[in-house]
Amino acid sequence: QVSYVGMVTREVHITPGSMKIVLESSNMLDEVITVAYGTAKKSAYTGAASVVDASVIEDRLVSNVTNALSGVVAGVQTLNSNGQPGTSSTVRIRGVGSINASMSPLYVLDGIPYDGDIASINPSDIEAMTVLKDAAAAALYGARGANGVILITTKRGKEGKSKVTVDARWGANSRQVKNYDVITSPEQYLELTYAAQRNAAIYNLGYTPEQAHVYGNSMLFESTGYNVFTAPQGESLILPNGKFNPNATLGYSNGVNFFRPDDWAEATFRNGLRQEYNLSISGGSEKLNYFVSANYLEDEGVIDNSSYNRLSTRTSFEYQVNSWLKVGTNMSYAYSKSQYPDEQTATASSGNAFMIANSIAPIYPIYVRDTTGAIMYNNEYGNKIYDYGDGKSTAYSRAFMSQANPAGQLIYDNEEYLTDLFNGKWFVQLNPIEGLTLTGSVGATIDNTRYHMTSNPLYGQFATTGGQSLQQQERQSGLNLQGLANYTKTFNELHTMDILLGYESYEWHDEYVYAIGSGLYNPTDWTVNNTLANNQRKGYGAYGEYATRGIFGRVNYDYNSTYFASVSYRRDASSRFHPDNRWGNFYSLSAAWNIANESFLHDQSTWLDQLKLRASFGQQGNDGIGNNYAYLDQYTITGEESWSDGKLAYKGNKDLTWETSNAFNVGVDFSFWKGKLSGTAEYFSRQTSDMLYNKPVAPSLGYTSIPMNVGSMRNSGFELELRYRPIVTKDITWELNGNATFVKNKVIELAPELGGKWIDGSRYFHEGESMYQLYMVKYAGVDKATGDALFWGFETDKETGEKIPGSDFVTKEWKSAYRQSTGNLLPVVYGGFGTTLNAYGFDLAIACSYQLGGKIYDQGYQYFMGSGAESEYGHNWHKDILKAWTPENPNTDVPRLDASAPYSYYSYLCDRGLISSNYFAINNITLGYTIPTNLTNRIGIESIRVYGAADNVALWSARKGLDPRQSYTAATTSTYTALRCISGGIKVVF
């Protein structure tokens, strides 16, 4: 039996000869974590920080490391409305701190703020990610750390023999979130269309039931635009009882083409291949350590011409020249090719394959067929000919998204981003005297991205102009210079002082040019020279820059590993503000008390490892207004033969200055029974004042808004992280983990002229309430006598415009003036939990996430619950529409189908579309087996692990098709939905 303080006791069998026994840390109290501008022992740290190590990241099959954070860290929430491979999640740390300004965290890569594409970082190169959540943890980053900081530390070599690691995995991507439960039967869809037209005739045109029956049948072709059934001579498709004529046959020929419905989802979506290969070589000696890696990733999406390919390499060297000088570098290069049909998140775009395939009625053909029913092909290119519903592909034209067929567009059109991204860090570290470390670092990022787009001249909306080509090239570069001086000294073996002084400058430049032309000579050539010059080729170019300067310092104090204190200060300047308002001062104060180290608790050491109380308060700034010259008036100058005098396009504000966040945090870290149970509990409050805000103004002024500092907001809440290890033996280790975050948001103050409230489209902001509210009419159900939709209305005071108390009444008329606040939509709690189990060479890991207590506007469902009005012709219905009011079914909350309804139900915001945003997701399941080392060592291999992994395994929400992870307010399947990946792999170390 081998034991050591802070380590897990192990019992091992005695074997002849030498033995190597490795003990596992029991409570990680002395774990060294990466913090702002350095490292710290977790036991001595006074800030709020959570660490995600390599083992968690490597299990996730993600091309972008931000997608691995979901449910892993308390206080961190990820949102993703785009499943395109390579895209990033939106990350929010402890809520949102602003209405208009940036809400994204700062990413710091190996100590240097990083503005490159996060997708270019190979997740297998990452040693750990540290999330800094409070002011004590993040204040030293000043301007860009107001919304939290995520520190990414890449792998380095370690002293010892060279180690080669090869990791290969293969898998398949598929849609995780399927479509809503929609009508799939062409017959049933036409029955519903008939009902909408028949009801319009009876309830709005005054027709008799017999006349309405004839009218309903006559309007089928007008409302759909297509005949896809053939009825016997003299018979109608829909019988007087509203049922489909059983004598009608599927398919119709007009003598030129044959028409029959196709399954648009089957033709549009696919399973994509995912394959990834990682190679790394690492090692080191007393003076030199090195790490070299290479990665290839091919990640196909679930629609054609959607993929992300990345080839990356990273090299890290650190060399101890002598006792007082150390030098090092960490450089990476990544080439990526992203086939990115970017209209897949535009919910009203004719190029959105998800919107069309999920929403189109089940009566339309996707292909053009000859009179025999055979699909026709383009003789020149050998591709299928797609029916765009524009009256040109065939004689028929549909009302729903005429000129649209994304399945064909994805074949004939092409969009791609080609990126070369270099990131490097070089440092020199001096130790002139004992305890003093001087470090100078240079960080550089260069991102060259080319964009190519061709819209084909054969079919679709650009056929009339001969197609279109666009070329764009953008070069972004960032340069970060950093100088640090750190002095550490221990006095009388009780007092330890750690003093840091630093200077940092950052410059960012962005330059882009692009050209566009129409009239393609070669439909597959993306160059603008491939277009006709007499069609007015056009070119544009622009340049932008941004800079910050920072001077900062920090003092940490430790008394006998029991009492800890820290103070930090940073003075920052941002080029986005006028020189008179450019500098801001930010600070933090924090302290901690490790009660477990007190003498009166020494006799409790058998069960108490750590009990540390800590508190912090600090102030941070935010300059993320979105315009790099926000203090300047900006003009648009035009002219063909002579210059115009310029038109004011952006109104600057020289009085604009820092948005400021005041953050308070109090927490407790605990560990019991040699780490069997450990965790953290924290309360936090962050109030933002002088919020950066684009105040709307009358467009007649020539601009639509002016940047200002106005108002304040508060985010507060509670976080809990727990880890429990019920079994720790020689052969079995089982761990359970979980976290929960409770967050409240409140708008404290808005611009004085707004009178305490602000309506911005469908968003509603009110002092004293959450910023996440929608402004919509309240649904009151259905009139049982007529089937009309009912809404709650109210009278307003003619002088104040305020609602008159007690004046609510039910109306059949939807009016914008009747809109009211929905109340707070944010969830009460969100978080994650999981387990890891290692037993006899097998390892199993499961990670889940959840959200409870909120609401979301289910835009997709509302879209499928229309009345059948003209603006809805040709789009599908949810099966809940079968519950629509009829004289025989008066007790329902679904209004009658009526093609002459005064409005389209789906296009008007009413709270009928609100639903619970609760969800539970299994994010990852990984199962592996490591071959016993006594077998692999015989062939000179350190370890071999074979494994299978499933990422984005399953999602349960309040309704099939609903994904509440898309945003805080609204969700739909009319966007690139999340991907599920199932894969297997092998990892060999030698």
N, C-alpha and C positions, 0 to 999 in steps of 0.2 A: 504494500500500500504506500503510495507516494502522495504527499500533500504539501501545499505551500500556501501562505496567506494570499488571498485574492485569486486562487486558482482552484479548479475543480479537482477533488481528490480522485485518484485512479487506482484501481486494483489490476495488476497485470501478472501473467504467468512468468515465472523465472525461466530464462532460456540460457543455455551455455554460452560463454563468451561475453562480449560487450553487449549492452542493451541501450537503446535510445528511447526514452520515455518523454512524450510531448504532452504537456499539461495545457488545458484550455482555461482562459481567463474566466473566472466565475461571475464577475459583475462588471467587467470592462471599465472599472473606475479609473484605471491608469491608462486607458486608451488615449492615444494622441489623435486629436481631430484637427482638421484644417479650419482655420478661422481667418478673419480679415487680416491680411498682410502677415500671415505666419501660422503657427500651430499652437495648440494648448492642450494640457491634460484635461480630459473631460471632468475629472474630479475637482479641478480648480477653476473651471470656466463659469463666468457669472452671467453669460448671455443665454438666449434661447436658440438652440441649434439642434437639428436632427440630421443624422448621417444615414445615407443609403450606400451600402457597400457593393463591391463588384459582384458578389454572388447573387444579389437580388437583380442587378441590371442584366447580367448575362443570361438569366433564365427567360427574360422577356424577348420575344421575337419582334423587335421593333427596329425600323430604319432611322428613327429619330428618338434620342434618349429621353426627351420630355414625355413621351408616351408611356414611359415606364414608371412615372411618379404617381399614377392614379391609385388612391387608397393606401399608399405606402407611408406617407408622412402626415401627422396631425397638422392641421392648419393649412394644408396644401390641397387645392382643388384644381382638377384639370377639366377643360371643356374642349370638345373637338367636333366641329361641324363639317370637317372635310376628311374623308378617308383615303384621299389620294396618297399612294405610297411616297414617303419622304417628307410629308407635311408635319408641322409641329402642332402640339396641343397648346391651347391657351392656358397659361398657368397663373393662378391667383393665390397669393399667400395672405392668409388672414383677411379675406374679404377684398373689397375694392376701396381705394383711397381717393378717388376723384370721379367727376362726371365727364369732363372733357380731356383731361391730361392723361398721359400714359399710365397704365395700370400694370404693366409687365415687370417682372423682376429683372434684376441685372444678373447676367451670366459672367462669371469670372473663371477663366481657364488657366490653371496653373499660376494663379496669382495676378494675371493680367486681364482686365475687363475685355470681354469678347463680343464683337459685333458681327462675326461671320455667321453663316448658316449653321444652326445647331445640327442639322441633318448630316453635315460633312464630318462630324465627329463620330468615329467608330465606337459604338458602345463597348466593344470588347477591349478597347484601349483604356477604359475608365477604371480607376482604382476605387474611387468613391465620389459621391456627391454630398455636399453639406449644405443644408438649407438654413440660412440665417434669417430669423423671423422677427426679432425685436431690435430696438434701437441700439442696445448695448452690443449686439452682434453685427449690425449692418451700418451703424452711423459713420464709421470711418470711410465708407464709400461715398458718402455725401450725396452729390447731385443725382446719381443714378440708382441709389440704393433704397429710395423711399418706399418701394413696393416689395422689399425683400431682396435677398441675394442668394443665388445658387452657385456655390463654388464647385467646380469640376476639377478633380485631380486625376491626372493620367498616370499610368503605370510607369514605374522606374525599375531599373535593375537593382538587384540585391547582391550583397557579398556572397560569393560561393561559386560553384561551378556553373558553366553556361547551361541554360535551360531552353529547350526548343519546345514550343507548344503549337500543335496543329489542331484546329477545330473546324469541322465541316458539317453543314446541316442542309437538309433539303426538305421542302414542304410545299404546301398549296394554300393559296389565299381564296377565301370565299366571302360572300356577304354575311356579316353577323346579324344585321337588322333587316329582316324581310319587309316586304310591303304590307300595308294595311290589309285587312280582310275585305277585299273589294269584290265587286261583281265580276265573275269570270265567264259566265254563260252569255253568248250573243243573244240567245232567245230571251233570256231574262232581262238583259239590258234593253232590248227593244220593247218589251212589255212595260218597263218603267218609263221609257221615252213616250210611249203611247199614252200612259196614264197622265204624264205631265201635260201633254197636248190636249187630251180629252178634258181634263179638269179645267184647263184654261178656257176651253170652249164653253163649258157649263157655267163656271163661276165668274167669268169675265166677259164673255161674248154673248151670253144669253141663248146658247144653242140648246136644243132638246137633246136628250141622251142619244137618240138615233143619229141626229146630225153631228153630235160630238164624236160618235164612233167613226163616222166617215171622215171627219176632220182629223181625228187622231191618227188614222192610217195614212191620210194624205200628207201629213206633216213629217212622217218618219224620214223620208228621203231629204226633205228640206232641212231638217234639224241635224241629220247625220252627214248628208252629202254623198252617201254610198249605198248602193244596193249590194247586199252580200247573201241574200236568200232569193230563191225562185219559188213563187207561189203559183198554184194551178190557175189557169185562165179564169178570170171572174171572181177569184177568191182573194181576200185580204190577208196580210200577214198576221194581224191581231184579230181575234174573234170578238164578238160583242161582250163576252164575259171577261175580256181583258187578257185572255190567255193566248199564247202563241199557237198559230195554226199548225197542227201536227202534219198536215199535208205538204207544207213548205219544205224545200230541201236547201241545204247549205251550199252556197256558191251561186254566182250569177255572171252571165256573159252578156256584154253589150255588143258582141260581134267583132270587137277589136281586142279586148282584154277579158280575162276571167278574174273575178273578184271573190276572195274568201278571206276570213279573218286569219291573222297569225298571232302567235304568242310573242308579244313584243319583249317581255322579260327574258324569255328563253333565247331570243335572237340577239338581245343586247348584252346580256351579262354572261360572264364566263368564270371559270376558276383559273386563277393566275399562279404561275410557278414562282416559288421563292427559293433561292439557293444562296448560300453565304459560305465564304471560305476565309479563315483567319490563320495567319502564321505570325508567330512572334519569337524573337530570340532575346534572351536577357541574361544578365550575369554581372559579375563585378569582383573587384578585389578590394583591398584596404583603401586604395586611392581612387579607383575608377569604377563607376557602374554605368551600365548601358542597357538600353531597351530599344529594339527595332521591331516594327510590325508592318504587316501588309494585310489588306482586306479587299475582298471583292464581294459585292452584293448585287444580286439581280432580284428585284422585287416587283412582280407584275400586279397590276390592278385588276379589277373585275370587269373592266370594259376595254375594248380595243384601243390601242395607242395610249394606254395609261400604264406607266411603269416608272421605276426609279432604279437606275444603275449607278453604282458608286465603286470607284477604285481609289483606295486611299493608302497612305503610308505614313508612319510616324517614326521619328528617331529622337532618342533622348540620351544625352551623355552628360555626366558630371565627373569632374576630375579634381582631386585634391592635390594641387600643385605642391604645396608644402603646408606647414602647420598653420600658416596665416592666410593662405590664398586658395580659393576654390572657384572654378569656372564651370559653366555648364550651358547647355542649349537644349531646347525642345522644339523640334520643327515637324510640321505635318503638311502634307499636300493631298488634296482630294480632287479627283475629277468625277463629275457626276453628269449624267444625262437623264433628264426628267421629261418623259412624254406626259404632258400635263394639259389635258383638255380643260381649260380654266373656267368654262361656263358651267361646270358641274355643281357649283355652289350658288348659281344665279337661278333662283326658284321660278322666275318667269321667262327664262331664256329658251328659245327654240333649239339651242344647242345642248341643253341639259338632258343627257340620256336618262338620268334617274327620274327626272320630272316627267318626261314623255312616257317612258316605259311603265312607270308606276301609275300614271294618271290617265292614259288614253283609254277610251272605251274599248271593250273586247270585240269590236265589230270591224276593225280596220286592218287591211293588209299592210304588211311591212315591205313586201316585194311586189314588183310588177310582173304579171303573168300573161302568157299568150292565151289564145282561146282554148287551148287544151288543158290549161291549168299549170303548165310548166313555168318555172321561174326563168325570166329572161336575163341574159348576161350582156354586159358591155363588151363588144367584140374587140375593141382596141386594148382594153385593160384586163379583160377576163374576170371582172368582178360582177357580182349580182347587181341588178338594177333595182334600186329602192324606190318605193312609192312615197313621194314627198307631199302628197295631198294638195298639190298646188294647181291642179288643172292642166299641168304640162306633162307630168310623168304619165298620166292617163287623162281621160276626159272628166274624171271626178275630182272634186275639191272638197276638203273637209273644213269645217269651221274651227276645229280644234287645232291650233298650231299649224296652220297652213304653211307650206314651204319647209316643214320640219320633219326630219327623219334622222335623229342622232346616230342610229346604228349605221346608216349609210355615210353620214358625215364623218364618223370616226374612222371609216375605211378610206374615204376619198380625201379628207382633210388631214392636216397634221399640225401639231404644235409641240415644240420641244424647247427646253432650256438646257444649255450646255455650260457648265460651270467649272472653272479652274480656281481653286481656293487654296491659298498658301497662308499658313499661320506659323509664326515663329516667336520664340522667346530666347534671349541671350542674357546671361547674368554673370556678374563678377562679385564674389563675396570675400570681404577682407575681415580678418580678426586681428587687429593691431595690438590689442591688449586683451587679457582674460575678461570674458563677459561681454565684450563689445563686438558687435557684428555690423559691418557696413555692406550694404547690398545695392548695386546698381543694375537695373534691368531695362531692357528694350523689348517691347512687344510690337509685332507688326502683323497686320492682316491685309491681304490683297485678294479681292474677289472679282474675277472677270467673268461675267455672265453674258452669254449670247442667247437671243430668243429668235426663233424662226417660226413663221406661221404661214400656211397656205390654205386658202379657201378655194375649193375646186371650181372650175368653170363649167362643169357638166350638169350638176344638179344642185338644187337648193337656192338659198336667197342670193348668192353671188353669181348665179348662172347668167343673169342679165347683164352683168358688167364684165363677163369673161373671167371671173375668178379674181382673187386678190392675194397679194404677197406682202409680208412685212418682215423686215429685219431690224433687230435692235441689239445694241451692245452697250453694256453698263459696266463701269469699273468703279468699285468701291474700295477705299483703302483707309486703314486706321493705323495710327502710330501712337504708342503709349510709352512714355518715358517715366521711370520710377526710381526714386532714390530713397533708401531706408537706412536708418541708424537705430540699432536695437541694443540696449544695454541691460544685462541681467546680473544681479548681485544678491547674495545671501549673507545676512548679518546674524552672528550669534546662533546660527543654525535654526533660527526661528522666523526671521523676517526676510522675505524675498521680494525684491523690487524688479519689475520688468518695465523698461521705459522705451517707447518707440517714437521716433520722429520721422516724418516723411514728406516728400514732395512728389507730385504726380501731374503730368500734363498729357492731354489727349487731344488728337486732331483727327478728324474724319472728313473724307472728301468723296464726293459722288459725281460721276460724269456719265452721261449717257447720250447716245445718238440713235435715231432710228429713221427708217425710210419706208414708205408704203406706196404701192402701185397696184393698178388693176389691169386686166387683160393679159392673162398668162399665155405664153407660147407653149411651154411644157407644163402640164398640170401638176407635175410632181416636183418641180424646181422651185425652191423657196427664195431664190435671189431676186431682188427687185429689178435687176437688169433683165430678168425674164418677163418683165411686164412692158406694155406699150407706153412709150414716152408721151404720146399724144393723149393719153388718158390721165395726164397731169400727175406724174410721180411727185410725191411730196417728201420732204425730209425735215427733221426737227432735231434739236439738241439742247441740252441744259447742263448746268453744273451747280452743285451745292456744297457747302462746307459747314462744319460745326466744330467747336473747340471748348474744352474745359481746362481749368487749372485748379489744383488743390494743394493746400498746405495742411498737414494734420499731425496729431500726436496722441499718444495713449500712455497711461501709467497703470500698471497692474500691481497690486499689493497682495501678498499672501503671508498670513501669520500662522505658522505651525500647522499648515494644511487644514486649518479650521476656519479661519476668518479670511475672507477675500473681498477686495474692493477694486474697482476699475473706473477710470475717468478718461474720456476721449473728447477730442475737439477737432473739427475740420472747418477750414475756411475755403469756400469754393467760388469759382467764377464760371459763368456760362456765356457763350457768345450769343445766345438767343435773346439776351436782355441788353438794354441800353447801358453804355458804360457807367452811367450814374447809378444804376441798379443792378450791376452785374455780380457783385460779391454777396455771398450769404454766409452766415456763421451757424454751425450746427455742432451739437455736443451730445454726450450721453454720460450718465452716472449709473453705476451698478454695484451691487454688493451681494455676497453670499455667505452663508454660515452652515458649515458641515457639523451638524449637531452630533452625529455619530462619533466624532472624534473627541468629544468632550469627556473629561475624566469620569463624570458621573454616569456615563453610559458604557464604560469599558467592560463592565461585567455582563453587558448585553451583546458582546461581540460574537457570541455563538450564533445569533440569529440576525443581528443588525449589521449590515455592511455599510450602508450609506443612508443618511437622511439630511439632505442639503436644502436649505431655504435660500431663495435668491429673489432679488427685485432689481428692476432697472427703470430708468426714465431717460428719454432722449428726444432729440429733435433732428429731423432730416428734411432735405429739400427735394423738390421735383421741378424740373424744367421742361418736361415732355409735353409741350404745347402743340407739337406737330408741325411747326413752321420754323425753319432755322433762322429766319430774319423777322421774328414776330414783332420787334419794336419798330420796324421800318414800313412805310407805305410802299406798296409794290404795284407796278403798272404793267399793263399789256400794251405793247406797241405793235401796230399793224401797218400794212401798206404794200402795194405792189410796185409802184413807180416812185413813190416818195413816202417818207416816214410820217406816221401820225404823231400827234403830240402826246399820245399815251392815254390810256383809260385806266383809272384806278380799279384794281382787281382785288387788292387785299389792303385793309386798313390796319396799319400798325399802331402800337401803343407804347410809347417810350417810358411810360410809368409802370409797365409790366415787370413783375419780379417773381421771386421764388414762391411756389406753393410749399407750405410748411406743414409737416406732420409731427405732432407731439405724441409719443408712444410711451405707454406705461405697461410694465409686465411684472407679475409676481408668480413664482413657481416653486415647486418642490420636486426634487429628484430623490428617488428612494430605491433601495435594494435590500432584500431580505434573504436569509438562509443561503448564503454563498451564491447569490444571483439566481436562486430558484424563481423568485418573483421580483421584478424590477419595473420601473416606469417613471413617468413624469406627469405632473398635473400643473396646469398653468392658467392664469387669468390674464387677459390682455385687453388693452383699450388704446385705440389709435385715432386721434382727432386731427383732421386735416383742415387747415385754415388758409385764407387767401387762395382759394382754389383757382387754378388756371381754367378759364371758362371762355368759350367763344360765344359772346352775347349776340343773339340774333338781332338783326336790324332790317329795315325795309329794303328790299332788293332795288327799289328805285334809286337808292344812293349809289348804286354801281357795285356794291359788295354786299354780302349776306350776313357778315358777322364781324365783330371786333374783339380781339383778345383782351381779357381783363382778369384781375385778381378779385374774386368776390365769393363770399359764402364759405361755409364749413360743413364738414361731415364727420361722423364718428362710426368706427367699426369696433365692436367689443365682443368678447366671447370667452369661451373656456375650452381648453384642449386637454385630452387625456391620452397617454400612450402607456400600454401595458405589455409586458413580456413575461411569460410563465413557462418554466421547463419542468414538466411533471416527471420526466424520466431522463436521467443522465447516468449511463453506465458505460462499461468498456465497449459494448457492442451496440448500444441503442442510445440515441439522443433525440428527444422529442421536444419541440418548442412550439408554443402558441403565442401569437401576437395580435394586437388589435389597437385601434385608435379611433377617437371620436372628436369632432370639433363642433362646437355650438357657436354660431356667429350671428350677431345682430347688427344691422346697418341703419343709420338714422341721418337724415339731412338736417343739420342744425340751422343753417342760414343760407338763403339764396340772395340774389341781387335785390336791393331795396325796392327797385321799380317793379319787381314782379309781384309784390304784395303777398309774399309767402308761398306762392305756388307757380309752377311753370309746366305748361303742356307743350311737349315736343313730339308732334305726330301722335303716335299711340302710347308714348311714354308720359308718365305723370310724376312730377317731383313736387313734394310738399314739405314744408318745414315741420320737423318733428316726426317725420315718417320715413320709411325705407325708400331708397331711390329706385328699388326694383318693384314698380307698380305699373300696370297698364291702365289705359283710359279707354273704357268701352261701355257700350250700352248693356244693361243687365237684361238677361233673357227671362221671360215670365211664363214660358210654356206655350201651350196650344189652346186655341179656342175650341172647346169640345163640339160646338155646334157647326163651325165652318171649317176647322182645320187651319185657320190663319195662325201665323206666328204672333206671339204677344211679347211686348217689351215693357219694361218699367220706364215711365217718363216722369217728368217733374216740371213744375213751374219755376221760373226764375224771377228774382227781383229786377225790375226794369232799370233801377239806378245802380245797384251794386253788381248785378249779374250773378249773385249767389243763389243757390237753391233755397227755396222757401220751405222751412221745416213743415213736415206733415202734409206735403202736397203731392206725394207719390200717387201715380195712377197708372193703370194698365192701358197701353195703346197698341194698336195694330201697325203703327207707323214707326219705322226705324228713323231716328233723327240724330245727327251728330251732336246736337245741343243736349241730348239726353245722356251723353256719356258720363260715366262716374268712375271713380278709382276702384280697382279690383282689390286694393289692400296689398300687403306685402306678399310677394311670391317666393321669397328665398326659403330654402329648406331650414328646418329647425336644427338638424344635425346631419353631418356627413362624415365619412371616414372609410376605414377598411379593416380587414382582419385576415389572418392566414395561419398557416402551420407549416413547419418543416419537420421531417422525420428522416433520420439516418439510422439504418439497421442492417448490419451484416453486409455492408457494401452497397445496399440499395439506398437511394435518396428520393424523397418525395417532397415537393413543395406546392402549396396551393395559396393563391393570393386572390382576395375578393375586395370589392368596394360596394358602398351603399350610400343612399341619401334618403332622408325621411322628413316629412312635415311641410313640404312646399307645394307650390302649384306651378303649372306651366301652360302656356297657350298652345294647344295642339293644332297648329296651323294646317298640318296635313289632313287631319280628320275633318276639320271644319270645311276644308276644300272639297272633301268627298261627300258632304252632306247638303249639297245644293238643292234648289227647288226644281231644276230642269229649265231654268230661264235661258233666253237666247244666248247670253254671254257664257253659258255653261255647255252649249251644244258640243257633244263629242267627247266630253271628259267623263270619267267613270264615277261611280257611286260606291260608298261603303255599304256593306250588307245591312248595316243598321237602317238604311233607307227603306228596307222592307217593312219597318215598323211605322212608316209614315201614316198620317191620319187618313182614314176613309170613313164614310158613314157607318161602316161595320166595325171600325176600330177607332172609336173616339178617345179612348183613354191612353194617350201616348204623348210624349214630349217632342215628337218629330212632326213638323208641319206637313200639310198636304203637298204633294208634288203639283207644281203649277208653272207651266212655261210662260205664263203672263204675270207672274208675281212682280210686284212693283220694284223689287230689288233682288239681287242674287244673294242668298243667305251667306254663302261662303266668303263673299268679298267685303262684307260689313263686319267690323269688329264688335262682337258681343261675347259676353262671358259664357255663352253656351260652349265655347271652345276650350274653356279652362278645365284642367284635370290635374289630379295628383302627379307631382313630379317624383314620387318615390321610385326608387329602383334598387335592384340588387344585381350585381354583375360578378361573374367569375372571370377574373382578368387573366389568370395564368394557372396552368397545371403542368408541372414538370416531373417526370419520373426517369431516374437514371440508375445505372449499375456500374460500379467501378470494380474491375477485375482485381482479385487479390494481388498485392504487390509481390508476394513470394512466387507468383507465376510470371508476372511481367518483368521482374528484375532479372530473371534468367535470360531474357533476350535483350537486356540493356534498355528497357523502357521503364520510366518511373511510374507512369500510370496510364491506364486506358479506361475511359468512361464512355459508355454508349447511353443514349438518352432519347426520350421523346418529349415533345413539348407542344402545348396548345395555348395560344394567346388569344385574348378576346373571346373566351370560350362561349359565354352565354350571357344574356341580358333578360331580366324580368322587369317589366314596367306595368303601368296601369292599363296599357292597351297595346295589342300587337301592332308593331310598326312605329311606336313612339320611342324615341331615344332622348331621355331628359338630359343626357350628358352633352348635348349640343350647345346649350346656352342657359342663362338664368331665366329667360323670358319666353322663348318660343322654340318649337321644334317641328320638323317635317321630314318625310322620306324623300322629298324633292331635292335632295342634295346627295353628294357622294357619301354614302353611309359607311360606318365602321367596318373594318375587315377582320375576319377570323383567320388565323393561320395555324395549321396543324403541320408539325414537322418532326423529323428525327435526325439525329446527328451522332458524331463520334468525336471525342477529344482525346488526343494522345500527347503526353508529355514525356520527353526524353532528354 
